[in-house]
Amino acid sequence: MPAGSAPATAPAELSAMQLEELHRRITGWFAETARELPWREAGCSAWAVLVSEVMLQQTPVVRVLPVWREWLERWPTPAGLAGEPAGEAVRSWGRLGYPRRALRLHAAAAAIVRDHGGKVPGTYAELLALPGVGSYTAAAVAAFAFGRRETVVDTNIRRVHARLISGVALPAPSLSAAEMRLAAELLPHDDGTSVRWNAAVMELGALLCTARAPKCADCPVRDSCAWLAAGEPPPSYIPKGQAWHGTDRQVRGAVMAVLRLADSPVAAEMFQQEPADLGFAADGIGVPLAALHRLNSAPEQLERALAGLLGDGLAELREGGYQLPG
């Protein structure tokens, strides 16, 4: 087993009774304490659930909520989004980060309109076939939007399984086949309970069984936790956060902020000059231009950022300048 990896099976097999008790206690805790989130409401459309799942990838709920609401007000159906240029999806993505997700949602909307009559398909296989939809998102939408029994495994669920069942502080750095098998074995057999279980374990990881400061005293299954029983052994590796300041990613984000506000192509030289030198006031496009200038990035870093945005389809060259895709 690679260094830093976590075993993905229980030290001893759980009995059917023990597993049923875990299901009962965790889903019971969820029923009493779950956050009221709009994409969990009974009347939430499958499209709204799909949008939420894409937006929530690597992004906290508090940042997603306002953007999700704005998207659903503007594009309540896949057809609404598909009928607009891809650049509008990127523009409305705002500062959620990883804006390629906006392009993927636009492409998925177009495929839903073209291949499914404008309705989000309801099976894992059909969802997985949509552009930009991976195995996690396909399983999550099939479960949470259509009530299907699917094995949903995100970072929070992996962490709960690692501590509760495998007795280690953190799951392995990368998802393994063994972890997927364990998740499948833990999944309740009936559809309704499986959907609640997926949501409940995810919520437990997000609110209590957190990476850095788990609230074990509030956990509904603390007396069954293999990690607590083992004396809370420390993780075998230290997770590395992604750098931001001074990186190409930061410059890309600053360039995207300019393009989102621009109503015409932005010449390359404009990214390298003070807004005042270009005749821009300290509002409108002048604000993100000033923020980009304050980064004081090297010319080659800016060139890499612009080339990367072109390569990813997040920008295009037209009339001698850069703009969001049409």
Buried (B, 14 or more C-beta within 10 A) or exposed (E): EEEEBBBBEBEEEBEEEEBEBBBBBBBEBBEEBBEEBEBBEEEBBBBBBBBBBBBBBEBEBEBBBEBBEEBBEEBEBBBBBBEBEBBBBBBBBBEBBBBBBBBBBBBBBBBBBEEBEBBBBBBBEBBBBBBBBBBBBBBBBBBBBBEBBBBBBBBBBBBBBBBBBBBBBBBBBEBBEBBBEBBEBBBBEEBEBBBBBBBBBBBBBBBBBEEEEBEBEEBBBBEBBBBBEBEEEEBEBEEEEEEEEEBEBBBBBBBBBBBBBBEEBBBEEBBBEEBEEEEBEEEEBBBBBBBBBEBEBEEEBBBBBBEBBBEEBBBBEEEEBBBBBE
